[in-house]
Structure formats: C-alpha cells, structure tokens
Amino acid sequence: MILSRIVPRVSAAVAIAATCTVAACSPNADTVADSTIAAATDTFPSQEGMIDVPGGKVWYRKIGNGPGVPLLAMHGGPGGTSCRFEVLAPLANERPVIFYDQLGSGRSEHPTDTSLWNFPRFVQEVEAVRRALKLDTVHLLGHSWGGALAAEYMIVAKPSGVQSVIFSSPLISTPRWIADADSLREQLPASIQKVLDDNEQAGTLDSPAYKAATDSFYARHVRRLPTPTIARCEGVASNDTIYRQMWGPTEFLSTGSLRAWTRAADMDEITTPSLFIAGEFDEARPTTLEEFRKTMRDARLVVIPGAAHAAMREKPVEYIAAVRAFLSDVEKRAP
C-alpha cells in the first residue's frame, strides 16, 4: 500500500542479490550516498521541536532557510516515520525543507487511544502543523500514505496557500491499489504465490513462510535497490498498531479502515499544480498514476527508471532533480 516502509523485513543483502544491476550494486554506492546526505544535512541551519495537534504533540524538523517557498513533507505508513526525508536535504539550499512524525510515530507522542487513527484527525494535524510553523504559502509532498493524506487534505479541507502538491508513490484508491497488487502478485513465481494464498486462507500471516514470501514481493516492488543508511533514523520507531488498524498486515492485503477508501473520482478537484512521481517497478503503478493524472487540470508524471516504491532513497539524485525542476517551474509561473 503506502509505506515509506513500516517493517523493513527485506535485508539489503536479499534485495541486492535478487534485483540489482552491477552499477547499482557498486560497493561504494551506499557510502557515497550516505556521505552526500550527511553533508547536505549538516550544511544548512536546522531546527527541531514539538507542535500541539489534535490528540497530542508531534515532532518536526526544518532544514535550511532558503528564499523559496517551504516544502512540507508527509511520510508514509500510516504509522511510518519522517526521518527518511533527510534525503531531501539538498533542496534546502533553495527553500526550507520541513517534515514531521505523525502522531503515534517516531519522535512524536504515542497516545494509546486508537480512536485517534482516522483520516479527519490526520487532516486536522496537517493544518495544525502549517499553522504552528506559519506556513501560509507552502508546497506539499506526500509519500505513499502521505500521498493519500495530501489528496484528502486538498479535497476535503480545500486549504489556501498550497502552491503545489507532489504525490510521491501515492495511495489514491485502496481498491485500485489492491487490484494492482494482485496483478503484481501474479508475476511472482507460482511457488511463492501458493505460499501467500495458502497462508492467507489459513489465517497464518505470522508464519515464517508467509513472511518470506511477502519479502519476495517487497524486494521487487517496495525496496528494489540499495538505499543509504540514514543515521538519524537509528532508533526511530514506526507504529505497527496504526498500520494494521488503518491498512492491514501487508502492503498487498488491506483489512483496516482504509480498505474501501478512494479519491480516484475526485482528483479533478485538485487544480493546484501537481506532480506524480514513482519508481518504474513501484507498487504504486505508474500506469495507474497516469490515469489519475489525466483527470487533473495541471498535473504531470515522472517515472524513476529502475526504482521501486522507495525511489526517493533508491535514486535520490534523479528524484531530487525531478522535484527541483517541478518546484522551480511552479514558482516561475506563480503570480
């Protein structure tokens, strides 16, 4: 579905062995990416803090104070964390890059009231963050579940001051996501498909065999290439309770409150300039995103070759270049 990735069960070794090209698997690839991210993060002034939102307090981080319109990024999950947005730090020479851990995740407060995990409250949370940080004019970036949140925020709240929206490997419709996931499952080896089917019918989703088969899907469509180690992510925990309550047990099986959610027929209500960006092998299928894009007045699609759902971290140079070009174009056109 919609993860920035919640439970990273696929080891780097498995993912690399299964799918990498020789160039992508260069022994120095991760080291170079790590040092680039660290340098970019440490180059710019930054601040962190807590913000009051409905239900508790959320942690935020702001990198840079460039003159451009700030970029506010919303992470995947539900129940994921924002720390992987550190890869966006190179954009901070042009504009502030801001991200936050949604309530219940990461460095934010972790209330135990499960009634908080619903779409209206998460939409209110976005507005509270904007208000607290005085983001009167802003670009929004929503990755995975964050893309669903961005769509819901734009369609339901109809906010002012949003100059553009970036839908990064987004969930736009759960029924369509599951249909696409079913098609991707059919491309798995028959033996793996059987393990998935048999365990789902038996209800044994915690079995080692089912988890291994799930990892085979993830290695193809969630995180296909090596990704940099981000020091700031160490010890920052996702919240599987939120993920399971709202989504379900795996990326391709939705049993939670989002299982019937869709905005597929409403995307034309978003008239703000928009960018869809996804990996070539993404579980958020580029062909499906193109269908959504075509219903909108001012939207474009960029596909990152060779990447999957984690395209932002798998191909950060290409990803950032696409985002930078889009934001620059939008700001040039702004009145």
MOLINCOR-V663819 format. One record per residue. N is the residue number from 0. PHI is phi in whole degrees, -180 to 180 (* if undefined). BURIAL is # if it has 24 or more other ideal C-beta (glycine too) atoms within 12 Angstrom, else .. Layout:
N,PHI,BURIAL ; N,PHI,BURIAL
This chain:
0,*,# ; 1,-148,# ; 2,-101,# ; 3,-87,# ; 4,-157,# ; 5,-75,# ; 6,-120,# ; 7,-77,# ; 8,-78,# ; 9,-82,# ; 10,-73,. ; 11,-59,# ; 12,-63,. ; 13,-65,. ; 14,-62,# ; 15,-67,# ; 16,-63,. ; 17,-76,# ; 18,-138,# ; 19,-77,# ; 20,-84,. ; 21,-61,. ; 22,-64,. ; 23,-66,# ; 24,-99,. ; 25,-53,. ; 26,-56,. ; 27,-95,. ; 28,-60,# ; 29,-66,# ; 30,-62,. ; 31,-62,. ; 32,-63,# ; 33,-58,# ; 34,-67,. ; 35,-64,# ; 36,-64,# ; 37,-61,. ; 38,-64,. ; 39,-65,# ; 40,-64,# ; 41,-82,. ; 42,-73,. ; 43,-102,# ; 44,-62,. ; 45,-145,. ; 46,-147,. ; 47,-134,. ; 48,-179,. ; 49,-118,. ; 50,-127,# ; 51,-74,. ; 52,-134,# ; 53,-55,# ; 54,101,# ; 55,161,# ; 56,-122,# ; 57,-117,# ; 58,-89,# ; 59,-132,# ; 60,-138,# ; 61,-122,# ; 62,-116,# ; 63,82,# ; 64,-143,. ; 65,-59,# ; 66,-76,. ; 67,-72,# ; 68,-63,# ; 69,-60,# ; 70,-109,# ; 71,-106,# ; 72,-108,# ; 73,-119,# ; 74,-81,# ; 75,-85,# ; 76,142,# ; 77,-60,# ; 78,100,# ; 79,-79,# ; 80,-134,# ; 81,-96,# ; 82,-61,# ; 83,-70,# ; 84,-70,# ; 85,-56,# ; 86,-66,# ; 87,-84,# ; 88,-54,# ; 89,-58,# ; 90,-75,# ; 91,-74,# ; 92,-75,. ; 93,-109,# ; 94,-163,# ; 95,-66,# ; 96,-112,# ; 97,-125,# ; 98,-146,# ; 99,-147,# ; 100,-86,# ; 101,-62,# ; 102,-53,# ; 103,95,# ; 104,-127,# ; 105,53,# ; 106,-88,# ; 107,-79,# ; 108,-66,# ; 109,-119,# ; 110,-66,. ; 111,-98,. ; 112,-75,. ; 113,-72,. ; 114,-71,. ; 115,-75,# ; 116,-90,# ; 117,-145,# ; 118,-58,# ; 119,-56,. ; 120,-68,# ; 121,-65,# ; 122,-65,# ; 123,-61,# ; 124,-63,# ; 125,-58,# ; 126,-64,# ; 127,-65,# ; 128,-64,# ; 129,-60,# ; 130,-65,. ; 131,-65,. ; 132,-96,# ; 133,56,. ; 134,-91,# ; 135,-64,. ; 136,-121,# ; 137,-158,# ; 138,-99,# ; 139,-109,# ; 140,-129,# ; 141,-119,# ; 142,-101,# ; 143,62,# ; 144,-57,# ; 145,-60,# ; 146,-67,# ; 147,-63,# ; 148,-64,# ; 149,-63,# ; 150,-63,# ; 151,-63,# ; 152,-61,# ; 153,-68,# ; 154,-80,# ; 155,-89,. ; 156,-79,# ; 157,47,. ; 158,-74,# ; 159,-94,. ; 160,83,. ; 161,-86,# ; 162,-81,# ; 163,-162,# ; 164,-131,# ; 165,-110,# ; 166,-97,# ; 167,-95,# ; 168,45,# ; 169,-85,# ; 170,-85,# ; 171,-117,# ; 172,-152,# ; 173,-63,# ; 174,-56,. ; 175,-71,# ; 176,-59,# ; 177,-67,# ; 178,-61,. ; 179,-65,# ; 180,-63,# ; 181,-62,# ; 182,-65,. ; 183,-68,# ; 184,-62,# ; 185,-67,. ; 186,-89,. ; 187,-73,# ; 188,-54,. ; 189,-56,. ; 190,-65,. ; 191,-72,# ; 192,-58,. ; 193,-65,. ; 194,-61,# ; 195,-61,# ; 196,-62,. ; 197,-63,. ; 198,-73,# ; 199,-68,# ; 200,-67,. ; 201,-85,. ; 202,75,. ; 203,-102,. ; 204,-78,# ; 205,-98,. ; 206,-71,. ; 207,-57,. ; 208,-65,. ; 209,-67,# ; 210,-62,. ; 211,-66,. ; 212,-66,# ; 213,-61,# ; 214,-61,# ; 215,-65,# ; 216,-66,# ; 217,-62,# ; 218,-67,# ; 219,-94,# ; 220,-126,# ; 221,-104,# ; 222,-131,# ; 223,-93,# ; 224,-118,# ; 225,-61,# ; 226,-126,# ; 227,-68,# ; 228,-77,# ; 229,-113,# ; 230,-57,. ; 231,-68,# ; 232,-85,# ; 233,-64,. ; 234,80,. ; 235,-92,# ; 236,-98,# ; 237,-78,# ; 238,-124,# ; 239,-69,# ; 240,-63,# ; 241,-66,# ; 242,-58,# ; 243,-70,# ; 244,-66,# ; 245,-92,# ; 246,-111,# ; 247,156,# ; 248,-82,# ; 249,-142,# ; 250,-62,# ; 251,-110,# ; 252,-140,# ; 253,-106,# ; 254,-126,. ; 255,-93,# ; 256,-68,# ; 257,-90,# ; 258,-62,. ; 259,-111,. ; 260,-70,# ; 261,-156,# ; 262,-125,# ; 263,-57,# ; 264,-88,. ; 265,-115,. ; 266,-65,# ; 267,-68,. ; 268,-75,. ; 269,-90,# ; 270,-98,. ; 271,-64,# ; 272,-52,# ; 273,-135,# ; 274,-126,# ; 275,-97,# ; 276,-138,# ; 277,-155,# ; 278,-82,# ; 279,-56,# ; 280,-106,# ; 281,-60,# ; 282,-69,# ; 283,-81,# ; 284,-64,# ; 285,-56,# ; 286,-64,. ; 287,-71,# ; 288,-62,# ; 289,-64,. ; 290,-64,. ; 291,-65,# ; 292,-57,# ; 293,-66,. ; 294,-84,# ; 295,-103,# ; 296,-72,. ; 297,-141,. ; 298,-141,# ; 299,-136,# ; 300,-128,# ; 301,-123,# ; 302,-112,# ; 303,-89,# ; 304,-60,. ; 305,81,# ; 306,-95,# ; 307,-121,# ; 308,-65,# ; 309,-91,# ; 310,-54,# ; 311,-57,# ; 312,-98,# ; 313,-73,# ; 314,-131,# ; 315,-62,# ; 316,-64,# ; 317,-67,# ; 318,-63,# ; 319,-65,# ; 320,-61,. ; 321,-66,# ; 322,-65,# ; 323,-60,# ; 324,-63,. ; 325,-65,# ; 326,-63,# ; 327,-62,. ; 328,-64,. ; 329,-62,# ; 330,-70,# ; 331,-66,. ; 332,-86,. ; 333,-65,. ; 334,-67,.
